[in-house]
Amino acid sequence: MAHEHYYKNVKHLDHIDVYRVLQLFNVTDPCTAHAIKKLLCAGRRDGGKSEQKDIQEASASLKRQLEMLAEDKVGLPAPAPCPGVDMSLPPGGIAPPVVHHNPMGTVE
């Protein structure tokens, strides 16, 4: 099969949600995860956000990820989490990694 890295065996599962997709593809960065979640259901979730608004929010998360990568490259302190990222869990979901930042910008 060509491009096997795009295929994941889910025969043992009755259904998958966005959190399982993120896990299957080993997405660990919160900005990337937030953008993927927004894009998978852009404009089609409860809450009344338009497709355009979801795409804008995904773009903002990816922009922040690029900023963080640049910050890490020059050795700046760890940045705060992405703005607007909902880190709450779905029922039976998997906990995202938690990093606590204090006002001095150091990781606890």
C-alpha positions in Angstrom: 0.0 0.0 0.0 1.4 3.4 -1.0 1.8 6.0 1.8 1.2 3.5 4.6 1.9 6.1 7.2 -1.5 7.7 6.4 -3.4 4.5 7.3 -4.1 3.2 10.8 -5.7 0.0 11.8 -8.9 0.7 13.8 -10.5 -2.8 13.5 -10.6 -3.1 17.2 -12.7 0.1 17.6 -16.5 0.6 17.0 -16.0 4.3 16.3 -13.3 7.0 16.4 -13.4 10.6 17.4 -11.0 13.5 16.8 -9.1 12.6 20.0 -8.5 9.0 18.8 -7.4 10.4 15.4 -4.9 12.7 17.2 -3.6 9.7 19.2 -3.4 7.4 16.2 -1.3 9.9 14.4 0.8 10.8 17.5 -0.2 14.5 17.5 1.2 15.8 20.8 1.5 19.5 20.2 -1.5 21.3 21.6 -1.5 24.0 18.8 -1.5 21.3 16.1 -4.2 19.3 17.9 -6.4 22.4 18.3 -6.1 23.3 14.6 -6.8 19.7 13.5 -9.9 19.6 15.7 -11.2 22.9 14.3 -10.5 21.9 10.7 -12.1 18.5 10.9 -15.5 20.0 11.8 -15.2 23.5 10.6 -18.6 25.2 10.7 -20.4 22.0 11.6 -20.3 22.0 15.4 -22.7 23.2 18.1 -22.0 26.7 19.2 -22.8 28.6 16.0 -19.2 29.3 14.8 -19.0 29.7 11.1 -16.6 27.7 8.9 -14.6 30.9 8.4 -14.3 31.5 12.2 -13.1 27.9 12.8 -10.5 28.2 10.0 -9.4 31.6 11.4 -9.0 30.0 14.9 -7.1 27.0 13.4 -4.8 29.4 11.6 -4.2 31.4 14.8 -3.2 28.2 16.5 -0.8 27.2 13.8 0.7 30.7 13.7 1.3 30.4 17.5 3.0 27.0 16.9 5.3 28.6 14.4 6.1 31.4 16.9 6.8 28.8 19.6 9.1 26.8 17.3 11.0 30.1 16.6 11.2 30.8 20.3 12.5 27.4 21.1 15.2 27.7 18.3 16.7 30.8 20.1 16.3 29.3 23.6 13.6 31.5 25.0 11.6 30.3 28.0 8.7 28.0 27.4 5.6 30.0 26.1 2.1 30.0 27.5 -0.4 27.6 26.0 -2.1 28.5 22.7 -4.8 31.0 23.1 -8.3 29.6 22.9 -7.2 25.9 23.2 -9.8 23.9 25.0 -7.9 21.3 26.9 -11.0 19.7 28.5 -11.5 16.0 27.9 -14.3 14.3 26.1 -16.1 11.4 27.9 -13.5 8.6 28.0 -11.0 10.9 26.4 -7.2 10.9 26.7 -5.6 13.6 28.8 -3.4 16.0 26.9 0.0 16.7 28.4 -0.1 19.4 31.1 2.6 22.0 31.5 2.3 24.6 34.2 3.8 28.1 33.7 4.4 30.5 36.5 4.5 34.3 36.0 8.3 34.3 35.6 7.9 32.2 32.5 9.6 29.0 33.8 8.0 25.6 33.6 7.0 24.0 36.8 
